[in-house]
Amino acid sequence: MLTIKHKFGIVLSLIFIISIIVFNSFMDKFFYQRFKIYVSEDMKENYTVSFKNLEDYILINDIERDSILDEDLIDSVMKFIVDRVYCQGVIFDFDGKVLSTGITSENEIDIELLTKLPSSFELAIDNKTVLDIEKKNAKVYGKLSYCIYGKDYKPIGILVLIKDYSGEYSRNIANKNLINISVAILFIIIFIAVYLLSSRMIKPIVILKDKVSEISKGRYPDKLPVKSKYEIGVLVQSFNTMSEKLRLKDEQEKAIFRNITHELKTPLASISGYAQILRDNEVKEEFKNKALNRIVSESNRMHELVVTLLNISKQSSDLEEYSFEKVNIKEIIDDSISINLPEIKDKGLEIIKEYDDAMVNGNNQYLTILFRNLINNGIKYCYKNTKVVINLNSEGSEVIFSILTEGKEIPENMKEKIFDPFIKVEKGGFSSKTSHGLGLYICKNIVEVHNGCIQLEVNDNISEFIVKLPSFNTLETT
């Protein structure tokens, strides 16, 4: 299976090869066109000079222009012309027979080529001046053909000027090859640079692919080093964050599973034990009632635990599905205090409320669960005849809620762990036999989904839970 690096290399190579071929083809046409223009301009000048020289020859030799015949076109005519235009020349009659030739140097021209009819001979007969470029034996020649007029302005022959342009053609080819080679070298340098750069860019992606594969197998790799501040670096950083969150979530789920097993094991054992005693033995009515009450009690305890776990499992999806709205936190707090009035009076508590109206953009149902849990816990676990101080205020873009109570001391090392599932403060602090240790875990989840934070501050037997929420918030869906 080809990797993305190899695929990119193949695509880049194809682009490189096609670009070189297209560029070479373009340069071939460009330089050949320039060569044709050069030959055309030079032969045009030779045509003008040769035509004038023909007129001069007629004038010098007292030949009447209107009476010249094809037999007057002897070698001396062509010799006179070519000596002044520095070309080779030949005059044909209309049947293709050579009437005269003019050679400046036998070393510069192939006699066979000189006497060969040009490819555009028929066009020249039709009174057209035609330029041909022909290649023969590694030589390049320009052939200019035009019609000669004699008596009564009738055409009497075709004059062909031939010039060797091999030197100019070779220089043209050399310049073209030089440019092609230079461009090819430049393309190769660019190709290598792009390939190395792309390989460097792709390398983190390949590593990420392997690391994602590890995560899919349940293994969580170490954090990848972030070597770039651009998109790749952001991607690596996001992967590290995702990997850490997945690792923590996996560990949390495993811990929850272990704790569920532990939490269910005790009531199940109790229910099973009492059920066996009731089935296998004749027991007194008093013990029977006690056993049945214990079975019902433990069954209710398991039912509450299962319901709580179901609520946790659907909590995140519910928060994402429900629309957010402006929620008045003060109203929720007042309602929560009202619900707990019987216990407040029973314990002789003094509720000190120091807050103003505060609005947040959130889910009313779950924010109610959040603040009710915190207020219920504060009232449940504080000492009798003490104060419960509840603060709510807005600071900048945040709404800050706090509840301060006086009760049994919470160890310092429990400040962070207390928000984990199934955590109970058994020693040196408060706990409840009916508690599953999930209330604060639920609170933490609700706060985090609302892009806020929750923390606990302790000072001896004084505990303060603090919640910070954005005044205006959008649901986190990442």
Secondary structure, DSSP 8 states (H G I E B T S, - for coil): ---HHHHHHHHHHHHHHHHHHHHHHHHHHHHHHHHHHHHHHHHHHHHHHHHHHHHHHHHHTT--GGG--GGG--HHHHHHHHHHHTSEEEEE-TTS-EEEEE-S-TTSS-HHHHHS--TTHHHHHTT--EEEEEEETTEEEEEEEEEEE-GGG-EEEEEEEEEE-HHHHHHHHHHHHHHHHHHHHHHHHHHHHHHHHHHHHHHHHHHHHHHHHHHHTT----------SSHHHHHHHHHHHHHHHHHHHHHHHHHHHHHHHHHHHHHHHHHHHHHHHHHHS---HHHHHHHHHHHHHHHHHHHHHHHHHHHHHHHHHHHHHS--EEEEHHHHHHHHHHHTHHHHHHHT-EEEEEE---EEEE-HHHHHHHHHHHHHHHHHHB-TT-EEEEEEEEETTEEEEEEEEEBS---GGGTTGGGSTT----SSS---TT--S-HHHHHHHHHHHTT-EEEEEEETTEEEEEEEEESS------
